[in-house]
Amino acid sequence: MDLTTLNLKPLNLLIFPDWSQPEELLYLELAAIIKSIITHPDSHYLALLIDITDIIESSELDANLILSGILMDLCMEEDLDSSTEPEIILLENLSQSQWENILPQIKYRIKLVAENQTALAESGADKIPVLQQDKLSDITLESQASRLIDFGNTLYRQGRYEEAIKHYQRFSQSHIGDVELFVNFSDCWRNLSQITAAIAIVEEGIRHYPTAGKLHFELIKIFHLNGRIKQALSNSEMAANILPNEYVFKLLKHLTLPIIYNTLEEINFYRDRFVIELEKLISETSLITLEDKINACIGLRSFTNFYLAYQAHNVVESQSKYANLVHQIMAANYPQWVQQQPMPPLLENSKIRVGYISSYLYSYSGTLWLTGWLRYTDTHNIEIYCYHTGNYTDLITEQFREYSDVFRHIPHDLEAVAKQVIEDKLHILVFPEIGMDAPTIQLAALRLAPVQCSAWGHPVTSGLPTIDYFISSELMEPENAQSHYSETLIKLPNIGVSYPKPTVGELNNSRLDFDLREDAVIYFCCQAPFKYLPQYDFILAEIALRVPQAQFIFPRGELLRERLKRAFAAVNLDSEDYCVFRAIATRQEYIAINFLADVFLDTFTWSGGNTSLEAIACNLPIVTCPGEFMRGLHAYSFLKMLGVTDTIAQNEEEYIQIAVNLGLDSEWRRDVAQRMSQRHDHLFDDKICVTALEGFYQKIVRERLES
């Protein structure tokens, strides 16, 4: 029996009937218990588990027949609701380990007149509290509130949001619960895209718990993620006033940036605001007392300035100023871990010990590319250490483990990670990304190895004085690239990574599955909303003017809907006739759209990385225009290495024309797709860059040892 499929309830009751007793007696006793459950005011929270061990052959059928007969008779009684059906679960010959798993979820064992004592003893259920049959009606929801709330939390963690909401509603209305209840309750609504309800629940929680920082943080997050920047900032200021010692609210008050912008002027306003407010934050940050230091360090765990670089300007100055503040806070808390580490001598095997550290060592866009570096590393020269600092693991995690000489999984424990890295005496420590995960930024602000590097999992300078090199790509960097980094820039050949060719399988969907017209020219617009800047919205409207059958599908673009309405209206078009906003539930569906679409539209200023590589694997023609910074040159570099460059535009008008031509000329579209399909080997699993990476490692270690 698969216990994960059992529909357990908050209050699970267990019985061990003696199936050898006369059927009439068995029937009467079971009927009395089931009637008590059906008539219980909280029957939908109860489940009755019945052991059917050691009854005669085909007795499971007899047990089902007996229970069916009881239910039919009870439902015919006038005082019972005929629509009520209790949750009854039959347990047959469970193993000892299965009993050990299920018993902690049982609240009571109901005492029967005649019980299967052998099965009872062997199961271990004799240790469960006993409930007499006549006391079953005395069980009240209020008396079991904590258990029921826990059950609601379980439903929430399982993604059963609508069921969890039903549980949470009862307790929030009766003012029973805690901060976690309101946070989870709100997040259920948010996951169901009911943002107004999500906000209302958190606000209600704050009325009950006005000094609960977790609730204030949740409210700010909801406003921010849904493009309501003014409410996010005003609530950040309110929280900072209520909770002056919680540094995270100072960070949010001063440095929160919009996820999306409505105008170019708005971008410039928030760019200037960040500079001004950063100076205020620095002046307000005290690191004098131990409490000051600890509060600041805790605050950094929940904040990143991730959105700064999406404003499309050179952020090296602002990034460095913020990063130096982070470094000062970390140095104040961990002075022993900011001193320069000596370069360890090479051991007899002469191997260089290189560590890779991230909370994303699984199938994640910021680190998936790293598997190629590890896979093709010459293990005669390099010893690989991986440090996975997040909780989540999957099959890609196992690849990281397989390709590592030493793999350490130390989730959410900064001090333990830092101690372990120093103990391992690495020559080089590489952060695949710095900027997406707050605790990783804190670790990167320490000095844990003699040489520390960042790479383009997040293609922006870290600004940190503790990061020595930024490992990038020759094809992705412009001539003045060094001016974009506080680190020394290292440009590896080609795209700089050995990206494994994506497994895309075969198409099993149709356009109708995604609300797409069969006769449409489908333009795939798959980037995160913060990559779409308002000054380029007109491009989609211009394409629609010239390709009347165009449809633009946005799997993550709901926040852009109002902006696109304005852009299309400016040329007398209705964006709702052209734009499809549809969330994609699975990777399989995402890949299917790559196959079903006609053209992939890359974003200006911040190009698609993994998304472009997956489009190439599906032979979907990409229209791209190279940007000023490395982050705007991803798709450009992929197409250059692929040798299919005729869909690279040099300006906005060229971009529009290429997109239009691809949409209208199906023969050219097929030709581009065919040439892409023939040249995958030029792009994926590139070993040249890995050889160059090893050469870089050997050079800097040798130089440090000789100096």
N, C-alpha and C positions, 0 to 999 in steps of 0.2 A: 504494500500500500504506500502510495506517495503522499506523505503527510502534508506536503506543501499545497496540495490541492484541496485539503479539507477547509470547509467554510466555517472556521471557528469564529466565535462571537466573544464579546467582552466577558460574558459570564458563561463559562462552559461547565456543565454538570455531567457526572459520570455515574453509570450504574452497571452492576455485574449480575444480571438475572441468572437464576438457576433454571436453565432451559429443560431440565429433566423433570421438573414439577408438573403437576396436572395443568393442562393448557388453560382450563377455566380460571385457575388461580393466577397464573402468569398473566392472562389477559386482563383480569381485574386490576392487578397491581400496576401494570404498564399503563392502562387506561387512566387510572387515577393520577399518575405522574404527568402524563401527556396533557390531560385536561388542565392540571394546575399550571403548566407552562403556557398553553394556549390562552388561558384566561388571565394570565399575569399581565398587568398594565404595561410592562416593558418586555413583552414576549419577543419582540424583534431583536432584543439584545441577548437572548438566551439560546444556547445550543445544548441538546441532549445527546451525549455520546453513549452508545450501548455496546457493551462487549458481547460478541457472539462466539467466543472461543469454546471449543470442545462440545459443540452440539452435533447431533447426528448428521450424516451426509445429506446434502440438499437442504439442510436446515436454514441456510441463508435465505433460500427462497421462502421457507416457512416463516422465518422472522419477518421478511418483507411483507408477506401476506397478512401476518398477525397485525403488524403496524398499520398496514393499509386499511384493514378492517376496523381497527380502533379509530383511525382518523375519519373514516366514513361515518361511523356511528356517532362520533362526537360532533361532526359538522351537521348532522341531522337534528341535533338538539336545538331547541328554539333559542336558548340563551347564549349560543356561541356564534361568532362571526364566521360564516361559511368561507370567507376569503382568507382566513388565517391558516397559515401552514407552518408548523414549527420546524426548526432546523434540527433534523435527527441524523446522526452519523453512526453508521455501524462499523465497529472495530473488530477485525477478524485476525486472530493469530499474529499479533504484533510481536516483533522481536524485542529483546531487552533494550537495545539502543533506541528503537522507535518509542517505546514507553518512556524512556528517559527524556526524549525530546518533547513528548506531548504532555506529560504530567505537570510540568511547571505552568502550563496554560489552563489547567483545570482548577476551578475555584472550590467546588464541593463534590464529594461523593454522596449520592443519595442512598440512605440506608434502606435496604429491601428486607422483607420478611424472609424470603428465600434467596440466598446469594450463592454464586459460584465461588466458593472460598479458595479453591485452588488457583483459579485465574486471578483472583483478587490479590493473593499473596505473591504470586509470581510476577505480577505487573509492578508491584511496589506501590500500588494505589492505596494500600491500607494506611499510609502516612498522611493522606489528604484529609482535611477537615471533613467530618461527617455531618450531613444535614438530614434531619428527619423529614419524612414526606409531608407531614402536616405543617412544617415550618417553611415550605417552599414559597408560599405566598408572602412570607415576611421579608423576603429579599427585596430591598428597595434600591432604586437607581442611585439615590443620594448617598446611601451607605457604601456604595461601590464606586463613587465618583472617580477616584484616582485610577482605578482599574479601567473604567470606561474611557477616561481621557487617554490613557495609555493605548487603548485599542484604537481610538481615533488617530493618535499619532502613528500607529502602525499602518493604518490605512493610508495616511498621508505619505509615509515613506515608500509605500508600495505604488504610489501614483494613482490610488483610487480616490480621487479628489471629491467627487460628488458624494460618495459614501461617507468620507471623513467629515464633510461639511454638515451632514445630518447629525453626526455626533456632536460636533463642536457647537452647533446652533443651540442645542439644549442647554449646554453648560454656560455659554456666554450670556444667554438670557437669564439664567438663574444665578449669575455672578459667581459660579464655581469654576475654578481653574487657576492658571498661572500665566506668566508671561509667554512661555512656550506655546500654550494653547492659542493665544491671540496671533503670535507670529505664524504658526503653522496654518491656522484657520485663514488668515489673510493670504498666505501663499497658495492655498488651495484655489481661492478665487482668482488669484493672479495667473495661475497655470491654466485656468479655464477662460482667460482673457476677460474676466469681469473686474476691470480695474477699479471702477467706482466702489464696488463692494469690498475689494481688497483694502482700499484706503479707509473706508468706513470702519472696518474691523480693527485696524491698527489704531485709528483715532479713539475708538471705544476702549481699547486696551490701555492707551495712554491716560484716559480719564480715570481708569482704575489704578494704574501704576505710573504716575506722572514722572517718576525718576528712573524708570527702567530704560537704560540706554539702548538696549536691544530693540525696543519698540520704536524709539525715535530713529534709530539707524534704519530700521525696516521701512518706516514711512518715507524717509529721505530717499532711500533706494528706489522705492516704487515710483515716486515722483520723477526721479532722475531717469530711470530706465524707460519711462513713458514720455520722455521729451518735455516734461514740465519743469524746466530749469528754475523759473522764478520761485515756484513752491518749494523746490528742493533747497534752494539757497535760504529762503525765509525760514524753513523748518530747521535747517542747519544752524542758523543764528539763534533760533529759539532754544534748540537743544544745547548749544554752547553756553547759553546764559543759565539754563537750568542745571547743567552738569559741567561746571567750569573745569573740573579736574579730568574730564575725559577728553584727551587730546585729539581723538579722532574727529570730534565735532569742530574743533578749531581748524583741522585740515579741510574738512568738508565746507565749512563756512568760507574759508579764504580761497580754496583752490578747485572747487567743483567746476567742471566745464560741461557745456551741453553735449549731449550725444549727437544731436543733429542741429544744424543751423538753418535759419529761414532766409538769410540774406548774407551777402559778402560783408556788409557793414556790421552785421552781428558777429561774424568771425573776428573782425578787427577789434570790436569792442571787448570781446572776451579774451582775446589775446593780450590786449593792454591791461585788462583787469587782472589777469593772472600775474603779470609782472608786478603790478602795484600791490596786490594782496599777498604775494609771496614775501615781499619786503616786510609787510605788516606781520605776517606769521613768524618770520625769523626774529623780529624784534620782540614779539610776544612770547617766544619759546624760552622758557627758563629751564636750565639744567643744573641748578644750584643744589637743591636738596635731593636726597635719595628718592623721595616720592615724585619729584619732578621728572627725574630720569626714567623711572619705571613707567609713569603715566605716558610719557612721550613714546617710549618703546612699544607699549601696548597699543597705543593709537596707530602706529605705523603698520601694525599687523592687518589693518582693515582698510588701507587706503593705497591707491596708486594714482599717479598722474597719467594714466594710460591714454587719455583722450587728447593730450596736449599736441602730439605730433600730427593729429588728423586735421589741424588747421592749415596744413600745407605751407609751412615756412621752416626755416632753419632754427631748430629748437635747442641747439647746443648750449647757448648761453643760459637760457631759463632752466634747461634740464640740469646743467652743471650746478647751478645755484641751489636748486631743490635737492639734488643728489648730495651736495655737500652738507646740507642740513641733516639729511638722513644719516650720513656718515658721522656727523658730530653726535647725534643722539645715540647711535650704536656704539661709538667710541666711549661715550660717557657711561654706558651700561656695561660694556665689555672691553675695558682698556687692555686686557691681556690678549685680545684677539685683533688688534689693529696694528700691531708692530710687524715690520717686514720679516717674513719667514726666510730662513737660510735655505739655499738650494741644496737638497740632499745629494750626497755623492751617488754615482751610479754603482749598483751592486755588481756582483760577478757576472750576472747575465746581461748587464749593460742596458737593461730595459728602462725606458722612461715611463714613469707612472703618471698617467693622465686620468683625471677624474671628470665626470660629467654629472652635473647636479641640476635637478628640476623636480617640480611637483607634477609635471606633465609627462612622465615616462610611460605613456600609453598612446592610444590612437588619437592624437591631438594635433591640430594644425601647426602649433608652434614647435613641435619636437619630432613629428613623424619622420621628417627628413634625416634626423640624426642616426636612424638605424643604418643608413648606408655608410656613413663614416665608420661606424663600429664594425659593420659586417666586413668591410674591405680593408680594415687596418691590418698592417703587417705585425702579427703578434710576436714575431721574433724580436721586434724592436720596441714595441709599445705594450705596456700592461694597462688594461682598461679597468677603471673603477667607476661604477655607476651608483649614484645616490638618489633614490626615489623618495621625495619628501612629501608626497601626497598620499591620500588613502586609496584612490581608485586604481584598479589593475585590470588588465585584459590580455588578449593574445599578443598585442604589441609589447606589453610589459614583459611577457615571457621571451620575446625576441631580445629585448634589452638585457635580460638576465642571461640568455644564451650567449650573446656576443661579449659579455663582460668576464674578465678574470675574477673580479670581485663585485658582487651586486649587493647593495645594502638598502633595505626598505626601512626608512625611519620617518614615519608620517608625523607631521605637525609637531615637531619638537626641535626648535631651533638650536638650543644648547647642545642637545645630544648629537645633532648633525655636525655642528661646528667642532665639537670635541673629537668626533670620529674622523672627520676630514684631516684635522691636524695630526691625529694619531697615525693616520695612514701615510704621512710624510710624502705627499704627492710632489711631483715636480711642477705640474701644470693643472690648474682647475678651470674647467670650461662651463660657463652658464649658457645653455642653448638659447635661452631668452632671459632678458631682464626688463621688466616693465609690466608684465601681465599679472604676476602673482606677487602679492605684497610681502609675504615672508621671504620669498626668494630675493627680493630687493634688499631686505634686511641682511640676509646672509652675504649677498654680494658687496655690501657696505663694510664687511669685515675683511681682514687679511688672513685667509686660511691656507694659502699656498704661495710659494715664491713668485709664480707667474699666474695671473688670473685673466681670463678672456671671456668676452661675450660673443655671441653669434646671432644670426639674423632670424631666429625664431620670432623675435620682436625687432624689426629692422630699424631701430632708432638707437642713437648713442645712449649709454647708461648715464653719462655725466659723472660717474663715481670716480673718486681718486684711487680707489682700490682695484679698478679694472684697467689692465695694462694694454690690452689689444682687443680690437673688434675684427672678427674674422668674417670677411665678406667675399664678394665675387667680382672678377674682372669685368664680366659682361654687365653687371648691375651698377657699377659705380661711374659717375661722371668724372671729368678731369679734375675738378676742384673738390673731390670727395673728402679729402682729409679735413677740410674746414667744417665738415658736418659732424665731426666726432671729437670727443675729448680723449678717446683712446687712440693709440697708434693703429692705423688702418692696415689690415693684411688682406690683400686681394688674391684669393685662390683662383686657379684657372676655371674657365667656363662659368657655370652658374654657382660654383663653389660648394655644391653638395652633390652627393650621390643618391639621388632620389629614386626609391624603388618604384618600378612601374606599377601603377595602381591596377588592382584586379577589378575589372568592371563587369565581367560576366556577359550575359545576353539580355536583350530587351524583352520584358514580359508584360509591359503596360502599353496602353494606348493614350493618345492625347486627351481623350474624354475623361480618363481617370484623374486628370489634373485641371479640368474645366478649360481646356484649350481647344480651339476650333481646328477641325481637320484641315481646312483650307487656309489656315493662317500661316504667316511667316513668323516663326517664334524666335524672339530675342530673349536670351537667358540673362537675367540681371541678378546674380546670386550673391553679391557682396553684402557684408553687414551694413546696416543703414548709415553708420558713421563714416563710411568711405565715400558716400555720395554727397558732394558739396553743392550748394544751391546754384552757384554760377554756371553749373553744367547741366541743369535740369532741362534747359531749352533744347539740348541735343536730342533727347528722346522725342520731344514734340516735333522737331524737324524731321526726324526719321519717319514718324507716323504720317506727316504731311505727304511725304514722297513714296511711302509704302502703305497704301490704304489697308492692306490685309495684315498689317503688323499687329502682333500681340507681344507685350513685354511681361514676362513672368518674374515676380519678386517673391522668393521663398522666405525672405526676412525683411521685407520692405514696408510693413504696415505703417511705420512711423513717417514714411515718405509720402503717404497718400495725399495729404492736404497740399503739400508743396507741389506735387505733380499736377494736382488739379489746377493750380494757378498757372503752371508752365504751359499746360495744354490749352487752357482757356485763352492764353495770350495769342494763340494762333487759331482761335475759334474751334477748338476740338475739345471733346469731353474725355478726360483721362480714363474714366470708367469703361469706355468703349475699347480701350487699348491695353490697360494695365490689369494684370491678374495678381492679386496678393494672396498667396496660398502657402501656408506653413507645410513643410515637408517633414514627415514623421521619422523616416528611416533613411539610412545611407542608400539602400536599394532604390528607393523612390528618387533620391537626389540624382543618382547615376542614370536612372531612367529618363529624367528630364534632359540630361546631357545628350542622350541618344535621340530624344524626340525633338529637341530644339534645332533650329537652323543656324543660329549665330550666337556666339558668346560675346556680350558687351562688357569689356573690362572698364574699370573705374579710372578716372583721372586722378592724378597726384598720389594715389595709394593703390597700387595694382594688386590683382589677385595672385596669391602664391599657390597654395594647395589647390584652390579651385581651378586655376588655369592649367595646372598639371593634370588634373583629373579630366578637364575638358579635352586636353590634347590626347589623353589615353582613349577618349571616346571619339576622337577625330572630329571634334566640333570646332569649326573655324572661329578664331578669336580676333576681335578688333581691339587694338590697343594703341595708346598714344604715350610715348615715354615721358616720364615726369622729371622734375628737377633733382629729386633725391633718389637714393637707392630703393626706397619703398615704393617709388613710382615706376620702377623699371623691371619688375618681376616678369610679367608676361612678355615684354620686349626681349628680355634675355633668353627666355625659353624658346621663343620663335626664332631668334638669331641662331641659337645652338641647333635648333631643329632644321634650320635652313629653309624655312617657309616664312618669308618676310613681306609678302605682298599685301598683308592685312595690317601692317604697322603704319599708322598715320603719323604725320609730323605736326599736325595742328588740328583744331576742332573741326574745321570745314572738311579736311581730308577724312577725319574720323567718320563724320556723317556720310560722306560720299561712299566710303568703303562699306559701311554698314548697309547703306541703301543698295549698292550694287550687289552685295552678297545676298540681300533679301530678294532682289528681283531676278537675279541671274542664277538659276539653279544649276546650270552647267558649270559655271565658275566655282560655285559652292562645292559641288561634287569633286571638282579638280583639286581644290585646296584640301578637302578632307582626305582625298586619296594620297596626295603628297605627304600629308601629316602621317598617315598610317604607315607609309613606307620608310619613315625616318625616325621612328620611336627610339631605335637603338642609339641614335646620335645624342639623345637627351637623357634617357633614364639609365640608372646604374653606372654613372660615370666614375671610373676609377682614377682618372688623371688628377682630379682635385684632391683625392684622398692621399695620393702619393705626395702631392705638394704640401698638404697639411702635415704629414709626417716629417717632411723636410723642414717645415717651419718649427715644429716641436723640437727636433734635434738641434737646429741652429740656435734657438734661444737658450736651451739648456746648456749646450756647449759654451756659449758666450758667457752665461752667468757663472759656470764652473771655472772658466779661465780668467774671469775678471778679479 
